[in-house]
Amino acid sequence: MIVIIGNGISGVTTARHIRKNSDEEIMIISSESKYFFSRTALMYIFMGHMTFEHTQPYEPHFWKKNRIQLSKEYIEKIDTENKSLYTKSGKTISYDKLVLATGSKPNKFGWKGQDADGVRGLYSKQDLDYIEERAPNIKKAVIVGGGLIGIEMAEMFLSRNIEVDFLIREPLFWNGVLPDEDSKFIMNHLSKHHGLNMYYSTELDEILTDANDKVVGIKTKDSQDIECQFVGLTAGVSPNIDFVKESGIDCQKGILVNTFFETSAKDVYAIGDCAQFKEPIPGRRALEQVWYTGKIMGEQLAQTLTGNRTEYNPGYWFNSAKFMEIEYQTYGTVLNKLQENQEEFIYKHPKEAILLHFVFEKDSRKFIGINNFGLRLRHPVFNHWLLKKATIDEVLQDLKTANFDPEFYTKYENEIITQFNQQFGTSLKVNKKTWWQKLIKA
Ligand SMILES: Cc1cc2nc3c(=O)[nH]c(=O)nc-3n(C[C@H](O)[C@H](O)[C@H](O)COP(=O)(O)OP(=O)(O)OC[C@H]3O[C@@H](n4cnc5c(N)ncnc54)[C@H](O)[C@@H]3O)c2cc1C
């Protein structure tokens, strides 16, 4: 039997793809929920856009039909010698092959008061329930740590007219990932939100509590006191692997794997947020904690588990998210600082909240990546350009093809290319034809 711990996107994709290729017995174990749900949609439940059931991509009968056993248990220990798992409820489960897809947990950095009533991250369904239960009594929330989950939490509270004070340790927003211009663009957008108070270069010192260990406020390192009824911890996540470490499988920040997802223990694999590559693929990180990489890892590990040993090949980097109303997509590699032999072109709309940040090679003009804020650009088109090593000139002349709505886009294409021509002394012209339909068919 193949046992998978974790019913997130990584574990569930593995199970689905094993079933496509084989009749192996499969069991998925999770302590969080019986059925797989979309973690990225948690905020929309709070905001009333969907119910929890709506976040479950598969109907309950899907699992029976595909002969995938589901077990709601918490695994406390792995015995890799005897190939056994021990649950908190006292059961023993045997496996032939084991997949660890245990995800992440919110970071806590030892702050005084971090475990008090009213302090929580946003990762699990239980976190959401916890916040929901307290929301009616929250007038002000303090959010600590400015990344994508922090922004989501802020949007959730603002949707219920709860004031948010958002503490960011760095002077610029998400600047470990975004280049300065992009961070400033987002900061400008955030500054316009009523009820959202941004505190940059501000660190949490301690969380203040009452006699019942309930949150009443926080103190910052520069001695500001802020009264609040909730503290959201969103200073990043780290692999959820304490029980794996105790079971003697080699771990650092995550569970150490090679590019075939093999751990130090025989027949034990790790994928998704909890895995750490011993030697990352060039240009990629050792830990990849995003939805689509978990999905790709699941698909590729299923190949190995059904007899076709397959090495991790994630293709070009991409990601998407939202900063309040602004859609964000990134394709290829845009690092927060330009690398040697790289050039950048930034288009910022004078009035609307649109910024496109292109990076390309100085010598060859090869297109390397884009950060897109405010438009919706097609992933397959950018993937095509990255694969065929298109130049920045080709990308700009054909940019219309990448837009979801080329009619609407005519508004921007001339402006973008004119600005590029002025800045780089070129005389590029917009191609009138679009061709993405052909690409999708191919
Ligand atoms: C609020 C939020 C918004 C996000 N938005 C985006 C986004 O817009 N784009 C994007 O790319 N990524 C986003 N992410 C990140 C993305 O959701 C994760 O990268 C992805 O869900 C990780 O999937 P996974 O399958 O590796 O792990 P998980 O989804 O974390 O699943 C692991 C499961 O294993 C269970 N488990 C762990 N240990 C045990 C144990 N010992 N016994 C039993 N069960 C156990 C856990 O309870 C959990 O259910 C977001 C994350 C959050 C929290």
PDBQT file of the ligand as one rigid body, heavy atoms in Angstrom, charges set to zero:
ROOT
HETATM    1  C1  LIG A 501      -4.043  31.570   3.183  1.00  0.00    +0.000 C 
HETATM    2  C2  LIG A 501      -3.112  31.021   2.134  1.00  0.00    +0.000 A 
HETATM    3  C3  LIG A 501      -3.134  31.525   0.852  1.00  0.00    +0.000 A 
HETATM    4  C4  LIG A 501      -2.278  31.020  -0.118  1.00  0.00    +0.000 A 
HETATM    5  N1  LIG A 501      -2.316  31.540  -1.383  1.00  0.00    +0.000 NA
HETATM    6  C5  LIG A 501      -1.506  31.046  -2.341  1.00  0.00    +0.000 A 
HETATM    7  C6  LIG A 501      -1.557  31.531  -3.689  1.00  0.00    +0.000 A 
HETATM    8  O1  LIG A 501      -2.329  32.449  -3.985  1.00  0.00    +0.000 OA
HETATM    9  N2  LIG A 501      -0.737  30.971  -4.614  1.00  0.00    +0.000 N 
HETATM   10  C7  LIG A 501       0.123  29.962  -4.307  1.00  0.00    +0.000 A 
HETATM   11  O2  LIG A 501       0.840  29.463  -5.155  1.00  0.00    +0.000 OA
HETATM   12  N3  LIG A 501       0.193  29.470  -3.017  1.00  0.00    +0.000 NA
HETATM   13  C8  LIG A 501      -0.598  29.984  -2.062  1.00  0.00    +0.000 A 
HETATM   14  N4  LIG A 501      -0.528  29.497  -0.778  1.00  0.00    +0.000 N 
HETATM   15  C9  LIG A 501       0.429  28.403  -0.500  1.00  0.00    +0.000 C 
HETATM   16  C10 LIG A 501      -0.181  27.068  -0.916  1.00  0.00    +0.000 C 
HETATM   17  O3  LIG A 501      -1.474  26.974  -0.414  1.00  0.00    +0.000 OA
HETATM   18  C11 LIG A 501       0.706  25.933  -0.393  1.00  0.00    +0.000 C 
HETATM   19  O4  LIG A 501       1.954  26.041  -1.067  1.00  0.00    +0.000 OA
HETATM   20  C12 LIG A 501       0.107  24.572  -0.666  1.00  0.00    +0.000 C 
HETATM   21  O5  LIG A 501      -1.196  24.472  -0.188  1.00  0.00    +0.000 OA
HETATM   22  C13 LIG A 501       0.962  23.477  -0.028  1.00  0.00    +0.000 C 
HETATM   23  O6  LIG A 501       0.402  22.248  -0.334  1.00  0.00    +0.000 OA
HETATM   24  P1  LIG A 501       0.911  20.902   0.318  1.00  0.00    +0.000 P 
HETATM   25  O7  LIG A 501       0.059  19.828  -0.289  1.00  0.00    +0.000 OA
HETATM   26  O8  LIG A 501       2.383  20.778   0.177  1.00  0.00    +0.000 OA
HETATM   27  O9  LIG A 501       0.607  21.033   1.880  1.00  0.00    +0.000 OA
HETATM   28  P2  LIG A 501      -0.721  21.412   2.670  1.00  0.00    +0.000 P 
HETATM   29  O10 LIG A 501      -1.753  21.988   1.805  1.00  0.00    +0.000 OA
HETATM   30  O11 LIG A 501      -0.277  22.202   3.831  1.00  0.00    +0.000 OA
HETATM   31  O12 LIG A 501      -1.271  20.016   3.184  1.00  0.00    +0.000 OA
HETATM   32  C14 LIG A 501      -0.619  19.289   4.200  1.00  0.00    +0.000 C 
HETATM   33  C15 LIG A 501      -1.634  18.558   5.034  1.00  0.00    +0.000 C 
HETATM   34  O13 LIG A 501      -0.959  17.602   5.838  1.00  0.00    +0.000 OA
HETATM   35  C16 LIG A 501      -1.550  17.571   7.103  1.00  0.00    +0.000 C 
HETATM   36  N5  LIG A 501      -0.605  17.031   8.079  1.00  0.00    +0.000 N 
HETATM   37  C17 LIG A 501       0.596  17.551   8.425  1.00  0.00    +0.000 A 
HETATM   38  N6  LIG A 501       1.197  16.791   9.343  1.00  0.00    +0.000 NA
HETATM   39  C18 LIG A 501       0.348  15.777   9.599  1.00  0.00    +0.000 A 
HETATM   40  C19 LIG A 501       0.386  14.667  10.500  1.00  0.00    +0.000 A 
HETATM   41  N7  LIG A 501       1.438  14.459  11.287  1.00  0.00    +0.000 N 
HETATM   42  N8  LIG A 501      -0.650  13.820  10.505  1.00  0.00    +0.000 NA
HETATM   43  C20 LIG A 501      -1.733  14.023   9.706  1.00  0.00    +0.000 A 
HETATM   44  N9  LIG A 501      -1.827  15.062   8.849  1.00  0.00    +0.000 NA
HETATM   45  C21 LIG A 501      -0.800  15.926   8.802  1.00  0.00    +0.000 A 
HETATM   46  C22 LIG A 501      -1.876  19.030   7.364  1.00  0.00    +0.000 C 
HETATM   47  O14 LIG A 501      -2.835  19.168   8.388  1.00  0.00    +0.000 OA
HETATM   48  C23 LIG A 501      -2.398  19.453   5.992  1.00  0.00    +0.000 C 
HETATM   49  O15 LIG A 501      -3.761  19.179   5.879  1.00  0.00    +0.000 OA
HETATM   50  C24 LIG A 501      -1.372  29.979   0.206  1.00  0.00    +0.000 A 
HETATM   51  C25 LIG A 501      -1.356  29.470   1.497  1.00  0.00    +0.000 A 
HETATM   52  C26 LIG A 501      -2.219  29.975   2.463  1.00  0.00    +0.000 A 
HETATM   53  C27 LIG A 501      -2.173  29.419   3.850  1.00  0.00    +0.000 C 
ENDROOT
TORSDOF 0
